[in-house]
Amino acid sequence: MTNPVRQVLHRVFGYPDFIGQQEAVIEHTVAGGDSLVLMPTGGGKSLCYQIPAIVRDGVGVVVSPLIALMRDQVEGLRQTGVRAACLNSTLSYREVVETEAAVAAGKLDLLYIAPERLLGERTLALLSRTRLALFAIDEAHCVSQWGHDFRPEYLQLSELPELFPDVPRIALTATADEPTRREIVDRLSLRDAPLFVSGFDRPNIRYHVVPKNNARAQLRGFLAGHDGAAGIVYCLSRRKVDETAEWLRGIGVNALPYHAGLDGATRQRHQDRFVRENSVVIVATIAFGMGIDKPDVRFVAHLDLPKSIEAYYQETGRAGRDGEPADAWMVYGLQEVVTLRGMVEKSEAGEARKRLEVRKLDAMLGYCELATCRRRTLLGYFSESLPGDCGNCDNCLTPVAVWNATEASQKAMSCVQRTGQRFGAAYLTDVLRGRDTERIRRFGHDRLSTFGVGADLDPHQWRSVFRQLVARGLLSVEIEKYGSIRLTDASRPVLRGEAEVHMRMDARSAAARPKRTAREVPPAPDPATWDEGLWEALRKRRTELAQAQSVPPYVIFHDATLREMVARRPRTREDFAALTGVGETKLRRYADDFLAVITAHPAEGDRPEPAARR
């Protein structure tokens, strides 16, 4: 008997097989179990709830934080023949009534809805008399007050198990460190639910981080390797967004601004252009990005330091969702560190929250200062290990100047240990440098053997030492214990003199200035099968079909499917059905259109011989 889950995968979505833990998550959900799912952006999270919603009886309710995400997901599902709809503020009253009627009549497989509308009296009354397949809580990190994208309305979702005790719940996110995971489990009452972690690695993304030195000139040099590509440039302020977008247009880049200071119609117009066109660069604050399902974003650039590694991972993850080579490029300087710290201090958040934000900013800066593989540290932040260096970040491709920091590391670790592993970097630095303060005297730390042993390094250098030790996992910061620094198991060999520590040289040193290197070009398509004319013709036809339906081109077919058409040149509908991403509905809708384009561009061996000259 055919497995219904695999049948939907092939028949509806046109994929040959599952990836990672998709199948395990889906089977668990189909059986009625709750779960927390962590998968990287582009790792196939959506299928984990879409397929169970189709297989199980009833409608699957998907809680989504953004209207743009709902709209793109619904459009994509409808292209595959799945009965999907959404309820949000953009709908007219008539559209709301029609959608609610479809839910009540059991005519939908999936309903996308915002959390505040989900728990409204009208919606709860509708769902209480409807057969429900599941609840999927997308972008589940929004429930965490310690995360980088907290949404207060997500806290209300804790009511779901009481209101609908027999309906399985699946919470999904691409970004959650250990404290955030624990809070998701607690807030959503998922204590007995299994955790599925598929890994955070995005090996197709190349990470570049460079000290800021004329940021516009640096950005211009970076963009020279991405001519005509879609991308996102993040800035810290609205003013900088506007000025950068204007400057980019002045040098010939098709750039548009996006931030909360623009009116809603302008933001929507710019977002639509980015999603539906091929070569738009959006310059934005962090207000832009979550919920954007565009697969062919070739780069994400940061002109200012992100507030945390979680935010950085989430933002850079918007590049290369199609699995093709993409770049995450960033320039950083001390000025934005000062600015971000000032924003934290001026905020109305409680002291605990402020301390957390400062510690996360320090971790982000420590990542920038790494001399070792960036990907290993990035994954380590999310409790995932990489067995070796990635070979696809700037530090792996162009090793930086380093210094032997073994002795300094031993001093720092010894100071951590002798002060009881209860203090932060600032206090430890004061002890190491031998500062005569009332607090140090009160704790008696002026009598320790480590008091004053680090007078040869200034406070900036010691902060760099502590940040780099934390970034490399040789020390850990207890986020939930006032930022106290503790030893890790990895620190023991260093303390015993069994391992050396080499660190990136102080960024203020001339020797630490990185040499400019050319961007490595991704492998070219196989010349034996590639036909640029056919590729452009297929893209043109896809754009025409998308414009006729007012949908983004990628919901028709992803670039990967078009490339497969170029390489395999299907001649029949049976051949076309074998392409990745071609399910029954897309076969029926689009096979004739694209087969006609392929027929009009015969391969070299299929072209008729030119008539002989007389």
N, C-alpha and C positions, 0 to 999 in steps of 0.2 A: 504493500500500500504506500502511495506517495506521501512523503512528509509534507503536511500542509504549509509549514513554515518555509521550506525550501521551494515549494511550488509557487508561493507568493513572491519569493525572491526572484525566481526566474520569469514567471509569467507577467508580473506587474512591473518590477523594477529592471528586469533585464540583466541582472548580475549573475555571473557564473558561480560565485561562491561567496561565503562570508569571510570577513577579515577579523583578526584578533579574537576578542571575546564576544563578538556580536551574537553568534548563535547561542552561546551559553546564557547570555542575558535574555535573549528573546524567548528561549524555551522556558526559563524560570518565570518570566512574566506571563507567558501563555498559560502556565500551570497555576497562575494566581498568586505568585509571590511578590513581595515588596523588594526593592533593591536600591542601592546608591551606585551610580555608574560614573566613573571618571574616564573620559576618553579625550584625546587631543582634538583640537579643531581640525575638521576634515577627516576624522577617524571613523565616521559613520554612526554617530550617536542617534541621529534621527530614525534610522531603521530600527533601532532597539525598541522604540515604542510604536512606530508606524505599522510594522508587520504584526505585532501582537494585537493592535487595535483592529486590523483587518481580519485576523484569524479568529479572535474571540467574539462572542455575541455582544452586541451593543455598540455604543459610540465611545471612542477614546477621547478623553478631554485633556487637552494639552495646555498647560499654564505657561504663557510666554510673556516676557516683560515688555516687548516692543511691538508696535503695530507693523513696522517694516518687516520684522521677522515673520510675523503671522502671515502677512500678505505674500511674501516670497514662498513660504512653505506651502501655503494653500495653492498658489499658482502652479508650483512644481508638482504637487500631488495630482491636481486635476489633469495635468498633461499625461500622467501615467494611467488615468482612468479611475483613480481613487476618489471617493465621494468625500470631499473636504470643504469646510467653511470656517468662518471666524466670526466672533462677536467683538466688536470694538467701536470706539467713538466715531470712526469715519463712516459708519453705515447709516443710511437713512432709516427712519422708523419703519418703513415698509420692508426694507432689507432685513432689519432685525426680526420683524414678525415672521417673514418667510423662513429665515434661518431657524428660529425657534420652532416653527411648525415642522421643519425637516428633522430636527432633533427628536421631537415628540413622536413623529411617525416612524422613527427608525431608519431614515433615509440617508444618514451620514455615517461614515466610518471614523472620521476625525473632526473634532471641533476645537479650534484654537481660541483662547480667551485670556484676557488679562486677569491677574489675581483679584483686583478690587471688584471687577464685574462678576467673577466666579462666585464670590461669597456674598453677592447682593441678594436680597430677599427674592426678587423675581427669578434670578437664575437658579437659586437653590430649590425653589418650588418646581421649576421645570425639570431639573436633574433628579429630584426625588421621585418623580413619576416616570423616569426614563431608565431603560436598561443601559448600564454603563460597563464598558469593557475594561477601562483603566483610567487612572490619573497619571499623566506625565508632567513632572515639574522640571521644565527646561531652565537652563542657567541657574541651577539650584544654589550656587554660591551667593546669589542675591539675598538669601535668607540669613546669611551670617553678618552680624554686626561687626565682626573683626575682619571681614573680607574687604575687597577693594571696590565693590560695586553694590553696597548694601541698599536694599529697597524695603522700606518699612512695611509695605503692603504684603510682602512675602511672608511676614510673621504670622499672618492670619491663616496661612495654609496648615498650621498645626491643628486646625479644627477638622480637617478632612477625615482622619481616622474615626472620629467620633460621629460625624454626620453620615459617613459612608463606610462602615466597618468592613464590609465584604468586598470592596473594590480595591484591587491591587494598585500600589503606587510605585512609580519609578522616578527617582530624582536623578538628574543628569547635569554634569558640568565638565568643562575642560580645564578649570582652574580651581584648585583647592589644596592648600597646604594642610598639615595635620590639624592645627587648631580649627581651621575652617571646616574640615571634614567632620570633626567631633561636634561642632555646633550645628551643622546640617542634620546630622543624625539625631541630635537632641531636639532641635526645633521642629523637625518633621516627624518625630516619634518613630524613627527607623531603627531602633536599638537592636532588634532581632533580625534585621534585614542584612543579607550578604553585601559585601563591598566588591564590586567588579572594577579593577583598575587595569586599563589596557596600555598604560604607559603614556608619558607626556612627550616623548621624543618626536620631533618633526625633522627628520634627517634631510629633507629637501630644502630647509631654510638655512641660509648661511648668515651667521651673526658677525657683524662688524661694529666695533666700538672705538671711537677715536677722540682724543682730547680736542676741545673746541678751540679753533684758531681761524677766525674769519669763517663763520658757519655758512654763510651764503656761498662763498667760493667753494667750500667743501661739499655742500649740497649740489652745486652745479656740476662739480667733477663726478660725483656719484651718479647723478641723473644722466650723464653722458653715456653711461652703459645701459640705460633703460629707455632709450628714445622710443616714444610711441606706446609705452607700456602703461597699464593702469596701476596706480599706487596711492598710498596714503602718507601724508606728511603731518606729524603731530607736533603742535606747539603748546606752550604752557598757558598763554593768554589769548583772549579774543583779538586784541589789537595786533599781536604778532601774527595771528592767523591771517587777518585781512592784509597786512603789509606783505607777508610772504607770498600769498596768493597773487597779489598785484605784481610783485617782482617777478614771480615765475611766469606770469602771462607776458611780461615785458621781454623775457628771454625766449619766448616761443613755446612754453609749456602750457598745455590745455588744463589750467588749474582753476579750481573753484573753492571758495571758502565754506566752512560749515562750523557753526557754533551757536550756542543758545541765545546770543544777542541778535541773531537774524530772525526775521519773522518766519512763522511756520511754513508759509507758502514757498518762500525762498529756500529754506532748508529742504523741503520735500522735492522741489525742482532740481536742486543740486544733487541730492541723493539719487533721484531717478536717473539723472544723466550718468552718474557714476556707475550705477548698476546696469544700465541698458546700452551704454556706449563702450567702445573698446579701449580708448586711450585717455580717459579723464584721470587727472590727479586731484584728489581731495586734500585740502589743507584744513586741519581740524584740531579742535580741542578734544579731550577724551569723550565729549558728548557724542562723538560719531564712532560707529563701528559695531557695537554689539547688535547682533541680529542681522548684519549684512552677510548674505549668503553667496556673494560673488566669488566664484572659484578661481578666477584668473588674475587676482591681484599679485603683481610680480614683485612689489617691494612695499615695505613699511619703513619710513624714516622718522626718527625722533630728532628734533632740533633742540629739545630740552629733556632733562632727566625725568623719567616717569617716577611716580610716587612710591612704587614698590615693585618687587620682582613679579608678584602676581599680576599687576597691571601691565607690566612690560611683556610678560608671557602672553597675556590675553590679547594685547594690541598687536604684537608681532605675529601672533597666530592667525591674523586675518590675511596674511600673505600665503600664497601657494596652497590653497585648500585643494587644488586639483592634483597635488602631488608633484607638480613640475618645479624646477629650480626657482627659488625666490630669495630675496635678500631682506634681512632685518638690519638696518644701518642706523647708528646713533652717534651724535656728537654730544659731549657733556663737559660742563665746566663748573667751577665752584660757585659761580654767581647764582645758578638756579638752585643749588643746594641751600644757599642762604635764603633765597626766595621761598622755597618750599618749607623750610623750617619756620620762616616767618608766618606763612599761611597757617601752619599747624598751631603756632603759639597764639595767633589772633582768632582762631576758631572758637566756637562756643562748646566744643566737645569737652568731656570730662578729662581729668588729669590722666587717668588710665589710658583713655583713647589717644591722647596726645603722645604719651610715652610710646605707645604701640606704633604710631605713625612715624615718629622719629627713628625708632629701631628699624622699621621697614625701609625707610629712606637710607639709613646707613648700610643696610644689606644691599640695596640697589647700587649705591656708590662703590661698595666693596666688589660687586660684580664687574663694574666698569674697570676697576684697578687690577683685575686678574692678569696674571702672566701665563696661566695655564689654560687648558681647554675650557671654553665658555660653556659648551653644552653639558659637560660633566657637572659643573657647578649649578647650572640652571636646573638640571634634572634632580640633582641632589637636594635642592631646596624643596622639591616635592617628594622627597624620600624615595627617589628612584636612582639606581646606579647604572653607570655606563662602564663596561669592562675596559675600554681603552679610550684614547683620545679620538674625537670625532673626525678630524681631518677636514672639517668644513666650517671652521670659524677663523677669524683673523689671527688669533694666537697660534692656532695649529698651522695655518698656511704661511704666516710670517712671524716667527718667534720674536718676542720683544726683549729689550734689555732687562736683565734681572740682577739682583744682588743676593749674596748668601746671607739670609736672615735667620740662620739656625740659632745663633747665640741670642739674638733679640727675641726670637720665638720662645726659647727656653726661659728667658727672663720673664716674658709675659705670662707663660703658662705657670711658672713657679709662683708668680705674684697672685694669679687666680687661685691657685691651690692654697697658698699660705693665708690668704684673706678669707678663706672659707667658701669660695665659689658663690658669693652673695652680692657682688658689686658689678657695676657697669664699667665700660671702657674709660670714661672720664675720671672716675675715682681711681681706677687701677693705674692710669697714666700719672696721676698726681703722686701715688705711692712710688712708682718706678722712678720718677724724676726727683723724688725727695722733697716734695713741697711740705712746708711747715703749716698745716691747717689744723683748726680746732677739731674737725671731724676725724682726721687721721690720728691725732693724739688721743682723742676719746676712745677710739677702737684699739689703741695701742699698736697701730701698724707702723709707727715710726721706729719701733724696736725690732721690726722684721728684718731678716737678712736681705730681702729684696728692696728695702727702702733705699732709694737713691741710686740703685745699680743701673738705671737707665738714663742718667743725666746726659749721656752723649747724644741722645736723640731728642728732637724737639717734639712738642705735643702733636703737631701735624703728622710727623713720621710715626709716632706711636699709634695715633688713630688709624693710620694706614695699615700698620702691622696688625692691629686687632681686627680691622675689617677684613683683611685678607685671610687671617687665620679662621675667622668665622665663615667666610665665603668658601674656604677649602675644607670645611668640616673638621678642622683641628681644634676648634673651640665651638661651643654652641651658645646661642642666646635664648634664654628662657622667656619667650614672649609673654607668657601668662604670669611671670614672677618678676615684674618690674625691670626686665632687661638684664638680669644678672647673667654674667658670663660663666660658663662651666666648661670643665675639661670633657673631652670625648675619648672614646677608646682609641681613636686614631692619634691622640696627642701623646700617648704613653711612649711609643718608640722615640719621639722627638725629645721628650724629657730625659729619657735614658741615654741619649746620644747615639741611638741606633739608626736615626734617619735625619737627613738634612732638609732644610726648608729654603727654597729660593723664591723670592718675591719680585713682582714688577717694581722697577726702580721708581722712586718718587717722581711724580709727573712734573714737578717743577725743575727737574734736572734736564739739562740739554741732552744727555745721553738717553733719556727716556722718550724723546720725541720720535714717533714711529715714522719710518720711511714710507713714502707713498708707493703703493704697489698697484698694478693693473688688476682689474677685476677678472677673475677666471671666467671664461666664456663657457656656458653649458654645452654639452655634447650636441653637435649638429645632427639633424635627422639623417637616417640612412639614405645616401644618395641613390641607392639601387631601387628604392621604393618611393622616394619623396617626389612630389610634383607640386611646386609652389603655385602654379596656375590653378590646379584643382583645389588646393587648400583655400585659396582666396575665393574661388567660386562657391565652395561649400559654405564658407563663412558669410558670404554675401547672401546666399539663399536663406541661411539660418536667420540673419538679421531681418530679411524681408518677411519671413513667416512670423518672427517675434513681434515686429512692428504692427503687422496686421491684427495680432491678438492683444497688443499692448502688454506684453510680458517681456522680461529680460531674455536675451538670447540663450543664456545657459540653461534655462528651463526647457528649451527645445532639446538641445543636446550640449553636453560639455565639450570643451576642446578635445579632450581625450578621445571621445567617440568620433569626432571629425578626423582626427589624426589616424584613427584606425581605419576609417573609410579610405583615406589616401593610401595607406599602406596595403590594405587588403583588396580594395576596389571591388566591392560586392557587385555581382551582375544580376542576381535574382532576389526576390523577396526572402527566399530561404537563406541566402547568403547574408542579407541585411539583418535578418532576425538573429543571426549568430554574433552580431556586434555587441560589445559591452554597453549596457545602458539602453538597449532596445527591448522593451517589453511589448506585450500584445497591442496595447493602445497606441504607442508610438509607432509601431510597425504599420498599423492600419492608417495612421494619420500622415506619416512622413516618408514612408519607403519610396513611393512613386516620385516625390519631389527630389529627393537626394539621389536616387538611382538615375533620374534624368540628367542631373548635373554630372554625375560620374560618366554616363554614356557620352555626353557632349565633350568630355575631356579624355579621349582614349589614351591608354598607356603607349609608350614609345613603340613597343612591338605590335600594338594593335592598329597603328595608324597606316592608312593606305600608302603605297609607294607613289611618289610624285610621277606625273606623266612624263614620258621620255621626250626629250627635245627632238624635233624633226630637222 
